[in-house]
Amino acid sequence: MSEVVSDGLFQRMNTAPWRAILRYRWVSPRGRALVVRDRAGEYYLLSRVGVPGEPGGDLPLADDVPSPRLGGGYADAFEVDLTERLHTRAVGLPTVYGTESMDLYVSWWVHDPVRVVQSHTVHGWHVVSVELTRALTILDQTRRGAQRELGPQDILRHLGDPKRLDAVGLTYRVFDVRRRESPDELILGRLSDAPMPDSWTVNRRGEYEFCLQALRNGPASLAALWLLRCPDQVSQVVDWAVAHQDLLAPHTDWQEEMAALLGMLSEQEREELSHLLYERVTALGHRMPNPGS
């Protein structure tokens, strides 16, 4: 096997296997495991591994993996990184506003160093990501089969416990789901063949607020938006505007309507209205000039 880069899960040690065994027995590095292979292709393990952060996480591996002896004829020694690692997986989950971008926070680690070396799993996140995608797709299909949308709590409930990938010696779990701002994601939760709306990102939320304001501003604002987005349909916009002038006419407030009404009255009608208004206002306890003075 060729040498691996330093950021991989394991690397072949440059020292003699018996020196590596002696070193690990004298001072066992925390978060590291020693895997030794003899000339017959048998593997041996020197480490204490388990699930990070859980009771019993430092228990030895299964008894079927023997520990190496100083006197054995070993050909290679490999150092395996047992450190817990964190990555994120982008997904799109359905909401009432469309597909919202989310980040799945994934923790993963080596639970079987021998399997990692045997399977040549140098970069574990790729393996974990592929398996996570498969698990999410199956979960999404199950939810759609029940006519239910897939949500963050569903993901945490089904993938929150450690999931072992025994073929490669890795374990992973999803420990958090949060909103993200990037559209690079796996789209989930399509209950029909119709395409889902675009990702619910910051720009998409801004467009939503703009459209909401246009609706609140009324038909004139919507007609202007129609003309802006479809300038080739100017004739249709004009025809609609002519046919719906009552909707496009500016609305007046009650003061303007009252002033217009008073302007239509005769001099005698305005004088009678002034006396009537004076009597009503003074009866309510308010002072105002006598219209006859």
C-alpha positions in Angstrom: 0.0 0.0 0.0 1.3 3.5 -0.8 2.0 6.1 1.8 -1.0 8.2 2.9 -1.1 11.9 3.6 -0.8 13.2 7.1 -4.5 14.3 7.4 -5.8 10.8 6.7 -7.3 8.4 9.2 -4.1 6.3 9.3 -0.5 6.2 8.0 2.2 3.6 7.9 4.9 4.3 10.5 8.4 4.7 9.4 9.9 3.0 12.4 10.3 -0.8 12.8 7.1 -2.6 14.1 8.8 -3.8 17.2 9.8 -0.3 18.1 6.3 1.0 17.6 4.9 -1.8 19.8 7.4 -1.0 22.5 6.5 2.7 22.3 2.8 2.1 22.5 3.2 -0.2 25.5 5.3 2.2 27.3 3.3 5.4 26.5 0.0 4.8 24.7 -0.9 8.1 22.9 -4.4 9.3 23.6 -6.6 9.2 20.6 -4.3 6.9 18.6 -4.3 3.1 17.9 -1.5 0.9 16.7 -2.3 -1.7 14.1 0.4 -4.2 13.2 0.4 -6.7 10.3 2.6 -9.7 10.1 4.1 -11.3 7.0 1.1 -13.8 6.8 -1.3 -10.9 6.5 -2.8 -11.2 10.0 -3.6 -8.0 11.9 -3.0 -7.1 15.6 -4.2 -4.2 17.6 -2.7 -2.2 20.5 -5.2 0.4 21.8 -8.3 1.0 23.8 -11.1 2.4 21.7 -14.9 3.0 21.9 -17.6 5.6 21.5 -16.3 9.1 22.3 -17.9 10.8 25.3 -20.0 7.8 26.4 -19.7 5.5 29.4 -17.5 2.5 28.5 -15.9 4.4 25.6 -12.5 3.2 26.6 -13.3 -0.5 26.7 -11.0 -2.7 24.6 -12.0 -3.9 21.1 -13.5 -7.4 20.7 -11.3 -10.3 21.8 -11.0 -11.7 18.3 -8.3 -9.0 17.5 -5.2 -10.1 19.4 -2.5 -7.8 20.8 0.9 -7.9 19.1 3.9 -9.5 20.9 7.4 -8.1 20.8 8.8 -11.4 19.5 6.5 -11.7 16.5 7.6 -11.3 12.9 5.7 -8.2 11.8 6.0 -6.5 8.4 4.1 -3.2 8.9 2.9 -0.9 11.7 0.1 1.6 11.1 -1.0 4.5 13.4 -4.7 5.1 13.3 -6.4 8.4 14.4 -9.3 7.8 16.8 -10.2 11.5 17.3 -13.8 12.4 17.0 -14.4 14.6 13.9 -17.1 17.0 13.0 -18.5 17.8 9.6 -21.7 19.3 8.1 -24.0 18.0 5.4 -26.2 20.5 3.5 -29.8 19.5 2.9 -33.0 21.1 1.8 -36.0 20.5 4.0 -39.6 21.4 3.0 -41.3 24.2 4.8 -44.5 26.2 4.2 -42.3 28.8 2.3 -40.6 26.3 0.1 -37.4 24.3 0.5 -35.2 25.7 3.4 -31.5 25.2 3.5 -30.3 23.4 6.5 -26.9 22.1 7.9 -26.7 18.7 9.5 -23.9 18.6 12.1 -22.3 15.2 12.0 -19.9 13.6 14.5 -17.9 10.5 13.4 -15.0 8.5 14.6 -13.1 5.2 14.2 -14.5 2.3 16.3 -12.5 -0.5 14.6 -8.9 0.6 13.7 -8.2 -2.8 12.1 -11.1 -2.5 9.7 -10.0 1.0 8.7 -6.6 -0.3 7.7 -7.9 -3.4 6.0 -10.4 -1.4 3.9 -7.8 1.3 3.1 -10.2 3.9 4.4 -7.9 6.9 4.5 -10.5 9.7 4.2 -13.5 8.7 6.3 -15.8 11.6 5.7 -16.4 10.6 2.1 -17.5 7.2 3.3 -19.7 8.7 6.1 -21.2 11.3 3.7 -22.2 8.6 1.2 -23.8 6.5 3.9 -25.5 9.5 5.4 -27.0 10.5 2.0 -28.3 7.0 1.6 -29.9 7.0 5.1 -31.5 10.4 4.5 -32.9 9.3 1.2 -34.4 6.2 2.7 -35.8 8.2 5.6 -37.3 10.8 3.2 -38.9 8.1 1.1 -40.4 6.5 4.2 -41.9 9.8 5.3 -43.3 10.5 1.8 -44.8 7.1 1.7 -46.7 8.1 4.8 -47.7 11.5 3.2 -45.6 13.4 5.8 -42.9 15.9 5.3 -39.4 15.2 6.6 -38.3 17.7 9.3 -35.3 18.3 11.6 -36.8 16.4 14.5 -37.3 13.3 12.3 -33.6 13.4 11.3 -32.4 13.8 14.9 -34.7 11.0 16.1 -33.6 8.5 13.5 -29.9 9.5 13.0 -29.1 10.9 16.4 -27.9 7.6 17.9 -24.5 6.2 16.7 -24.7 4.4 13.4 -21.9 1.8 12.8 -20.3 1.2 9.4 -18.7 -2.1 10.4 -17.3 -2.7 6.9 -14.9 0.2 7.3 -14.7 0.5 11.1 -16.4 3.9 11.3 -19.3 5.2 13.4 -21.3 8.5 12.9 -24.3 10.3 14.3 -26.2 13.6 13.5 -26.3 15.7 16.7 -27.8 19.0 15.4 -29.7 20.6 12.5 -29.5 24.3 11.8 -30.6 26.8 9.2 -27.8 27.6 6.6 -27.3 30.3 4.0 -25.7 28.3 1.1 -27.8 26.6 -1.6 -25.3 23.6 -2.1 -27.5 20.9 -0.7 -29.4 17.6 -1.0 -33.1 18.4 -1.7 -35.5 16.3 0.3 -39.2 16.1 0.9 -40.9 16.2 -2.5 -44.3 14.8 -2.1 -45.2 15.1 -5.8 -43.6 15.2 -9.1 -43.9 19.0 -9.2 -40.6 20.9 -8.6 -40.2 22.4 -5.2 -39.7 26.2 -4.9 -36.1 27.5 -4.9 -34.0 27.3 -1.7 -35.2 29.4 1.2 -31.9 31.4 1.4 -31.3 35.0 2.5 -31.9 36.3 -1.0 -35.1 34.2 -1.4 -36.4 35.6 1.9 -35.7 39.1 0.6 -37.7 38.4 -2.5 -40.5 37.1 -0.4 -40.6 40.3 1.7 -40.6 42.3 -1.6 -43.6 40.4 -3.0 -45.4 40.6 0.3 -45.0 44.4 0.3 -46.2 44.6 -3.3 -49.4 42.7 -2.3 -50.0 45.1 0.6 -49.5 48.1 -1.7 -52.4 46.9 -3.8 -53.2 46.2 -7.5 -51.2 49.2 -8.9 -48.1 47.8 -7.3 -48.8 44.3 -8.7 -49.4 45.7 -12.2 -46.1 47.6 -12.0 -44.3 44.4 -10.9 -46.0 42.5 -13.8 -44.7 45.1 -16.3 -41.2 45.0 -14.7 -40.9 41.2 -14.8 -42.6 40.8 -18.2 -41.8 43.8 -20.4 -42.8 41.9 -23.5 -46.4 41.7 -22.1 -46.9 45.5 -22.0 -50.1 45.3 -24.2 -51.7 42.8 -21.8 -50.8 45.1 -18.8 -52.3 48.1 -20.5 -55.5 46.2 -21.4 -55.8 45.0 -17.8 -55.2 48.5 -16.5 -57.9 50.0 -18.7 -60.4 47.3 -17.7 -59.7 47.8 -14.0 -59.4 51.5 -13.6 -61.5 51.3 -10.4 -58.8 49.2 -8.8 -55.9 51.4 -9.9 -57.5 54.8 -8.9 -55.8 56.2 -5.8 -57.8 55.8 -2.6 -58.7 59.0 -0.6 -59.0 59.3 3.1 -62.1 60.6 4.9 -60.9 64.2 5.2 -60.5 64.5 1.4 -63.9 62.9 0.8 -65.5 65.3 3.3 -63.9 68.3 1.7 -65.1 67.2 -1.7 -68.6 66.7 -0.3 -68.7 70.2 1.2 -67.5 71.7 -2.0 -70.7 70.4 -3.7 -73.1 72.1 -1.2 -74.8 75.4 -1.8 -74.1 78.5 0.5 -77.4 77.9 2.4 -76.6 74.2 2.8 -73.2 75.0 4.2 -74.6 77.5 6.6 -77.3 75.1 7.9 -74.6 72.4 8.3 -72.4 74.9 10.2 -75.1 75.6 12.8 -75.9 71.9 13.1 -72.3 71.1 13.7 -71.9 73.9 16.2 -74.8 72.7 18.3 -73.6 69.1 18.3 -70.0 70.0 19.2 -71.0 72.4 22.0 -73.4 69.8 23.4 -70.4 67.4 23.7 -68.6 70.0 25.9 -66.2 71.4 23.3 -65.9 75.1 22.6 -65.9 76.5 19.0 -66.7 79.8 17.4 -70.3 80.6 16.9 -71.0 80.5 13.1 -73.3 83.5 13.4 -70.7 85.7 15.0 
